[in-house]
Amino acid sequence: MSFCDSLLNRLYTLPTHHFGAMIRPVHRLFSLAPYSPAAQFLSDDDPVGLEIRPSLVPNAGLGLFTTRPFRQGESICEYKGTQLGLFQLLRTRDWSYIYTGEDAWIDAGPHENVRARYINDNFDQSKINCAYHDEAGKVWVRALRDIAADEELYAAYGDHYWAVVK
């Protein structure tokens, strides 16, 4: 297999947090934009109704909890971080906080104030209560059902995520 074939194979099997969005626009593949976390990151606006606490998932570290109810379909917060081009993505060693969507690779790893990075996967699918949605160049976390105050937020990361991160 040639270098280009292996690169494209890796590209099309990148982890995804949502619904198998695996096709990448060509203009994003070859972005040579300089890596500049400070210039590309917008600070979190401290969304109302969210709190970071120890997760209820064993060995998961911290989790994101609601402090007020959210209705089904309501935006909870935005997944922000450093926008990555393909070359920056492939140089990234820790993919734990990388969101991969239809038109974005976002690394929230170095941004501890981004609330959405604390949303954990729960392998009990009945507890999944939110999902990531690409919308107009931004990534939003939306409630999949009504969420009560004091619930931990859970989103399915997808099989591709676990295959790459483990």
Backbone bond lengths (Angstrom), bond angles and torsions (degrees), N, CA, C in turn:
res aa  C-N    CA-C-N  psi(-1)  N-CA   C-N-CA  omega(-1)  CA-C   N-CA-C  phi
1 M - - - 1.448 - - 1.532 107.98 -
2 S 1.326 116.32 133.04 1.463 120.73 -179.16 1.522 110.65 -73.86
3 F 1.328 115.43 165.61 1.463 120.63 177.60 1.524 110.40 -58.36
4 C 1.344 117.74 -45.09 1.465 121.43 -179.38 1.523 110.98 -62.73
5 D 1.335 117.47 -41.78 1.455 120.69 178.53 1.518 111.09 -62.79
6 S 1.332 117.54 -43.60 1.462 119.69 179.96 1.520 111.09 -68.00
7 L 1.341 117.80 -35.97 1.457 121.13 177.22 1.525 110.90 -64.09
8 L 1.331 117.11 -46.26 1.460 120.16 178.93 1.525 111.30 -66.41
9 N 1.326 117.42 -37.39 1.450 120.35 176.64 1.529 110.60 -60.91
10 R 1.325 116.93 -43.45 1.476 121.20 177.65 1.517 110.40 -64.35
11 L 1.322 116.81 -40.75 1.449 121.62 -179.05 1.519 111.80 -61.27
12 Y 1.320 117.36 -44.55 1.453 120.20 -176.05 1.526 113.65 -82.11
13 T 1.309 117.40 1.15 1.461 119.66 174.06 1.520 110.71 -120.14
14 L 1.326 117.11 23.85 1.461 120.19 177.57 1.513 110.13 -64.01
15 P 1.329 117.03 153.56 1.463 118.99 -179.25 1.518 110.60 -65.03
16 T 1.311 115.41 149.66 1.465 119.91 176.29 1.508 108.72 -136.39
17 H 1.291 115.37 142.08 1.457 120.67 -179.67 1.520 110.94 -92.70
18 H 1.308 117.57 -6.16 1.447 118.43 -170.00 1.512 113.40 -151.20
19 F 1.285 116.11 117.91 1.444 126.85 162.55 1.523 115.72 48.93
20 G 1.313 118.36 30.97 1.452 121.27 170.97 1.513 115.55 68.22
21 A 1.312 119.50 33.08 1.468 121.26 178.86 1.518 108.44 -72.96
22 M 1.330 116.55 96.61 1.454 119.47 -171.37 1.528 114.34 -112.01
23 I 1.318 119.67 -13.18 1.464 120.98 -178.54 1.518 108.92 -85.23
24 R 1.314 116.38 131.49 1.453 121.81 -178.26 1.524 109.70 -111.41
25 P 1.328 119.44 130.32 1.464 120.00 175.89 1.524 110.74 -61.01
26 V 1.344 116.31 140.71 1.456 121.21 -175.27 1.517 112.28 -59.33
27 H 1.334 118.78 -37.70 1.457 119.25 -177.99 1.525 112.41 -64.03
28 R 1.334 118.97 -22.73 1.460 121.65 177.97 1.528 110.74 -82.84
29 L 1.323 118.37 -23.62 1.458 120.92 -176.36 1.517 112.01 -64.64
30 F 1.286 116.43 -38.14 1.454 119.82 -171.26 1.519 112.62 -114.28
31 S 1.327 116.35 29.06 1.453 120.52 178.53 1.524 109.57 -64.88
32 L 1.314 116.02 127.21 1.459 120.84 177.84 1.524 110.66 -107.44
33 A 1.326 116.27 20.18 1.462 120.27 -179.80 1.517 109.43 -57.95
34 P 1.320 117.71 137.22 1.464 119.99 179.83 1.527 111.22 -64.57
35 Y 1.310 115.20 146.34 1.455 121.19 178.74 1.519 108.77 -76.27
36 S 1.312 116.89 112.64 1.464 121.30 -176.91 1.513 109.76 -144.31
37 P 1.341 117.88 85.08 1.454 119.99 -177.61 1.527 113.27 -56.32
38 A 1.305 117.92 -40.81 1.463 119.93 -176.80 1.524 111.30 -65.78
39 A 1.324 117.45 -39.77 1.457 120.87 -177.12 1.526 111.88 -75.74
40 Q 1.336 117.95 -27.63 1.456 120.05 -173.27 1.523 113.34 -101.51
41 F 1.299 118.67 0.37 1.456 120.61 -175.48 1.512 110.94 -109.87
42 L 1.303 116.00 130.56 1.461 121.07 174.54 1.523 108.00 -100.18
43 S 1.318 117.31 135.89 1.459 120.02 -176.66 1.520 110.94 -65.74
44 D 1.310 116.05 150.24 1.455 122.28 179.25 1.522 109.04 -71.24
45 D 1.303 116.05 140.69 1.459 120.78 -177.50 1.528 112.04 -90.45
46 D 1.293 119.37 21.49 1.460 123.61 -178.04 1.520 111.70 46.58
47 P 1.338 116.83 72.88 1.461 119.46 -178.04 1.526 111.53 -56.13
48 V 1.300 115.39 137.65 1.461 121.86 179.72 1.522 108.80 -73.10
49 G 1.312 116.14 136.71 1.450 120.62 175.15 1.515 115.22 96.53
50 L 1.336 117.23 13.35 1.463 120.25 -178.70 1.520 110.72 -130.38
51 E 1.330 115.24 147.01 1.461 120.60 -179.20 1.526 109.24 -146.88
52 I 1.310 116.08 138.56 1.470 121.78 178.39 1.525 108.14 -92.79
53 R 1.335 116.30 127.37 1.467 122.96 179.82 1.525 108.91 -145.39
54 P 1.332 117.77 170.92 1.468 119.09 173.54 1.532 110.71 -59.03
55 S 1.312 115.54 133.38 1.467 120.92 -177.20 1.520 111.44 -69.61
56 L 1.325 114.36 153.65 1.461 120.75 173.91 1.529 111.48 -82.55
57 V 1.330 117.11 -11.16 1.463 122.16 177.03 1.526 107.75 -80.14
58 P 1.319 118.96 123.31 1.465 120.52 -179.56 1.528 112.10 -55.93
59 N 1.310 117.10 134.72 1.467 125.51 177.41 1.530 114.80 63.05
60 A 1.326 117.63 18.58 1.469 120.15 -178.86 1.522 112.57 -92.12
61 G 1.306 118.30 -10.49 1.463 119.51 -178.05 1.513 110.94 82.86
62 L 1.325 115.90 -127.78 1.463 120.61 -178.53 1.519 110.95 -90.32
63 G 1.334 115.22 156.48 1.462 121.83 177.65 1.514 109.70 -135.28
64 L 1.322 116.29 168.77 1.457 122.09 178.75 1.520 108.79 -108.89
65 F 1.325 114.87 126.39 1.462 121.88 -176.22 1.525 109.93 -118.70
66 T 1.333 114.79 151.90 1.456 120.11 176.14 1.523 109.39 -87.94
67 T 1.312 115.98 145.81 1.472 120.48 173.51 1.523 110.36 -114.12
68 R 1.327 115.94 0.89 1.461 122.78 174.97 1.520 107.41 -147.21
69 P 1.329 118.64 161.60 1.469 120.04 177.67 1.532 111.86 -71.18
70 F 1.326 115.88 150.01 1.467 123.40 172.57 1.522 107.38 -124.16
71 R 1.318 116.78 139.10 1.468 121.27 178.26 1.523 110.45 -86.74
72 Q 1.321 115.92 155.22 1.461 121.18 176.20 1.528 109.12 -54.63
73 G 1.345 116.16 132.40 1.458 121.85 179.18 1.519 114.79 87.05
74 E 1.315 117.70 -10.50 1.469 121.38 -178.32 1.534 110.51 -73.51
75 S 1.323 115.77 140.52 1.470 120.38 173.90 1.521 108.59 -71.88
76 I 1.326 115.38 130.75 1.461 120.85 -178.73 1.521 110.35 -97.32
77 C 1.327 116.83 -47.85 1.460 121.42 178.52 1.529 108.44 -166.83
78 E 1.318 115.53 173.35 1.462 121.40 179.41 1.524 109.29 -105.45
79 Y 1.341 116.31 140.57 1.460 121.29 174.43 1.520 106.67 -88.07
80 K 1.325 116.67 108.11 1.461 122.47 -177.09 1.515 109.82 -115.31
81 G 1.312 115.03 165.75 1.450 120.36 177.13 1.504 109.90 162.77
82 T 1.305 115.62 -160.44 1.452 122.37 179.66 1.523 109.19 -81.63
83 Q 1.338 117.52 122.59 1.463 122.00 175.40 1.524 107.83 -73.42
84 L 1.320 116.67 129.06 1.457 121.04 -177.77 1.521 111.40 -112.84
85 G 1.323 116.39 142.29 1.459 122.45 165.55 1.513 107.96 -87.79
86 L 1.310 116.85 173.99 1.461 120.82 -176.95 1.521 112.42 -57.46
87 F 1.311 117.88 -45.07 1.462 119.97 -176.31 1.522 111.74 -67.29
88 Q 1.337 117.53 -36.83 1.463 120.19 175.51 1.530 109.75 -67.09
89 L 1.336 116.27 -40.07 1.459 120.96 179.28 1.526 110.87 -59.86
90 L 1.326 116.35 -47.21 1.460 119.94 -177.62 1.525 112.77 -68.92
91 R 1.327 117.72 -22.33 1.470 121.11 176.45 1.526 112.52 -85.52
92 T 1.323 117.53 -9.82 1.463 120.89 -177.82 1.527 109.63 -74.79
93 R 1.313 116.00 126.18 1.469 120.45 -178.19 1.528 112.77 -83.24
94 D 1.321 117.16 -40.03 1.464 121.26 -177.65 1.528 109.25 -105.35
95 W 1.321 116.05 111.83 1.465 121.51 -178.37 1.529 111.78 -97.62
96 S 1.320 117.85 13.08 1.455 121.66 -175.22 1.521 113.56 -58.44
97 Y 1.334 117.92 -32.59 1.461 121.04 -175.35 1.522 112.18 -116.69
98 I 1.318 117.73 20.90 1.463 120.03 -179.78 1.520 109.78 -91.26
99 Y 1.322 114.20 125.43 1.456 122.14 173.41 1.522 107.03 -94.94
100 T 1.322 116.60 130.51 1.453 120.10 175.45 1.510 107.90 -120.77
101 G 1.298 115.56 122.04 1.452 120.46 -179.04 1.505 110.87 -128.87
102 E 1.317 116.22 -160.38 1.454 121.50 -177.07 1.521 112.14 -67.55
103 D 1.326 117.29 -35.71 1.463 119.26 -175.18 1.529 111.73 -137.78
104 A 1.328 117.03 25.17 1.456 117.43 -176.03 1.516 111.68 -154.88
105 W 1.315 114.19 144.02 1.457 122.65 165.29 1.513 104.32 -123.73
106 I 1.312 116.55 114.50 1.463 121.51 -175.48 1.513 108.92 -122.37
107 D 1.331 116.21 126.68 1.459 121.94 178.41 1.521 108.86 -107.32
108 A 1.337 116.71 109.49 1.461 121.80 177.73 1.526 111.28 -93.71
109 G 1.331 117.12 0.92 1.467 121.64 -177.20 1.514 114.67 -51.62
110 P 1.344 119.02 -50.88 1.465 118.98 -177.38 1.532 114.07 -80.43
111 H 1.325 117.68 4.02 1.467 121.21 -174.33 1.527 110.29 -116.24
112 E 1.314 116.36 84.38 1.459 120.92 -174.94 1.524 113.64 -67.32
113 N 1.335 118.20 -14.99 1.462 120.01 179.83 1.529 112.79 -87.18
114 V 1.321 119.03 -0.66 1.460 121.92 177.12 1.523 107.98 -81.59
115 R 1.324 116.50 110.75 1.463 120.33 -175.41 1.525 113.03 -61.99
116 A 1.325 116.96 -39.57 1.469 120.58 -174.84 1.528 112.76 -60.97
117 R 1.322 118.46 -22.91 1.470 119.52 -179.04 1.535 111.95 -68.76
118 Y 1.323 117.58 -13.82 1.467 121.49 -179.16 1.534 112.78 -92.99
119 I 1.323 117.25 3.85 1.463 120.03 176.68 1.524 108.11 -77.10
120 N 1.313 116.61 123.78 1.462 122.09 -177.96 1.521 111.58 -98.74
121 D 1.327 115.19 158.87 1.458 121.82 169.19 1.523 106.45 -82.59
122 N 1.316 116.33 148.29 1.453 120.58 173.58 1.513 105.96 -127.32
123 F 1.317 116.79 123.63 1.456 119.65 -174.61 1.524 112.24 -72.09
124 D 1.330 117.75 -8.97 1.459 122.17 169.70 1.531 105.86 -86.03
125 Q 1.323 116.96 98.05 1.465 121.86 -173.71 1.520 113.39 -58.65
126 S 1.325 117.96 -22.59 1.470 120.01 178.98 1.532 111.62 -69.10
127 K 1.331 117.37 -15.12 1.471 120.83 -179.69 1.530 113.12 -94.45
128 I 1.329 117.81 -6.74 1.468 121.03 178.80 1.523 107.46 -65.74
129 N 1.343 116.37 120.08 1.461 119.73 -175.43 1.528 114.43 -123.90
130 C 1.337 117.38 0.65 1.462 119.92 177.98 1.521 109.39 -150.30
131 A 1.331 115.77 166.99 1.471 121.11 -179.21 1.518 108.78 -149.27
132 Y 1.337 114.83 158.36 1.456 122.12 177.87 1.530 108.94 -89.43
133 H 1.346 116.43 140.06 1.462 121.81 179.59 1.523 109.70 -135.02
134 D 1.328 115.91 126.97 1.472 121.66 173.19 1.519 107.35 -79.52
135 E 1.325 115.17 131.54 1.455 119.08 -179.56 1.515 109.71 -153.50
136 A 1.305 116.68 114.55 1.468 122.60 175.99 1.528 112.28 51.71
137 G 1.331 116.91 46.29 1.456 120.80 176.60 1.511 115.11 79.44
138 K 1.311 118.19 3.53 1.463 122.45 177.40 1.524 108.96 -122.36
139 V 1.327 115.07 160.83 1.463 120.58 178.55 1.523 107.73 -118.01
140 W 1.318 115.28 119.86 1.469 121.42 -178.55 1.515 110.08 -111.17
141 V 1.322 115.55 148.10 1.463 121.78 171.53 1.524 105.75 -98.75
142 R 1.334 116.11 125.74 1.462 121.16 -177.95 1.518 109.68 -121.91
143 A 1.323 115.47 147.13 1.464 121.99 177.65 1.527 109.94 -73.24
144 L 1.332 116.99 129.05 1.461 121.94 177.30 1.526 111.90 -84.27
145 R 1.301 115.20 -19.67 1.470 122.30 179.19 1.513 106.28 -151.37
146 D 1.327 117.47 173.81 1.458 119.68 173.92 1.526 108.19 -63.90
147 I 1.317 115.66 134.26 1.469 121.61 -178.34 1.523 107.66 -118.83
148 A 1.314 116.55 127.34 1.459 121.54 -179.62 1.526 110.62 -80.84
149 A 1.316 115.82 160.63 1.465 120.42 173.21 1.521 108.52 -61.54
150 D 1.324 117.10 145.84 1.457 125.11 176.87 1.533 113.75 76.33
151 E 1.337 118.06 16.59 1.467 121.33 174.33 1.520 109.38 -93.73
152 E 1.331 116.19 145.01 1.460 119.36 171.05 1.525 108.56 -80.00
153 L 1.329 116.21 142.07 1.456 121.16 178.56 1.527 109.52 -86.94
154 Y 1.342 115.13 133.86 1.456 122.08 178.89 1.525 109.50 -131.35
155 A 1.331 116.44 135.22 1.462 122.51 175.01 1.519 108.12 -131.29
156 A 1.316 116.96 143.18 1.469 121.35 177.36 1.520 109.11 -74.71
157 Y 1.320 117.42 124.13 1.461 121.59 179.87 1.523 111.65 -81.08
158 G 1.313 117.74 -27.34 1.464 121.86 -178.52 1.516 112.06 97.30
159 D 1.314 116.21 154.90 1.460 122.46 -178.07 1.522 112.47 -63.52
160 H 1.337 117.06 -34.41 1.468 120.28 -179.09 1.523 111.01 -63.03
161 Y 1.321 117.10 -38.86 1.461 121.07 179.03 1.531 109.89 -59.51
162 W 1.319 115.93 -50.42 1.467 119.73 -176.51 1.530 111.92 -67.39
163 A 1.318 118.08 -30.72 1.467 120.70 177.64 1.515 111.44 -66.97
164 V 1.329 118.18 -35.91 1.454 122.07 -177.60 1.529 111.87 -84.11
165 V 1.325 117.03 -41.13 1.470 121.16 -173.80 1.516 112.22 -75.20
166 K 1.327 119.00 -34.49 1.471 120.83 -176.66 1.487 112.38 -70.82
